[in-house]
Amino acid sequence: MAIGYGNRLLFHIPADLKHFKNITMGHAIVMGRKTFESLPKGALPGRKNIVLTHSSVSFPGAETVNSLAQVIDMARASGEEVFFIGGDSVYREVEKYADRLYVTEIDAVAAEADAWFPAIDRGRWIEKSRDSFPADEKNPCPYSFVVYERAAE
């Protein structure tokens, strides 16, 4: 599933941005360096911003960690839901640890893409909910908010 091109989202779906804000507000959000750099106003307010990077650079309004293990230890210690928000290398790395996926599926084909969300293995993930919406004057493509949960092993 294509998710980006040139360090930008493929589609501007205001309802998706609002949904993202609603589910992540008050929680920790973890992202790679490129994803943080793509945020138009820097760190997202109302959330603990964590940048997962191998560099020693600091990011205004964000905590920097150098390994996924650090993030997982922090999440387990807090007992709270942590959201991994990109990019594609972070998604690939964390997928084996995730319990739930919040995915916005957009019913459109991108002209170009250079970042991808890992394929969702339907044997390992169970669709728990789906809310679908048609295109409208603000949202140019049909889209669905889908929640998947890890299947019992």
Salt bridges, closest charged atoms under 4 A:
GLU37 OE1 - ARG33 NH1 2.87
GLU63 OE1 - LYS48 NZ 3.47
GLU81 OE2 - ARG100 NH1 2.93
ASP88 OD2 - ARG92 NH1 3.68
GLU95 OE1 - ARG124 NH1 3.59
GLU105 OE1 - ARG130 NH1 2.91
GLU127 OE1 - ARG122 NH1 3.95
GLU127 OE2 - ARG130 NE 2.94
GLU149 OE2 - ARG100 NE 3.44
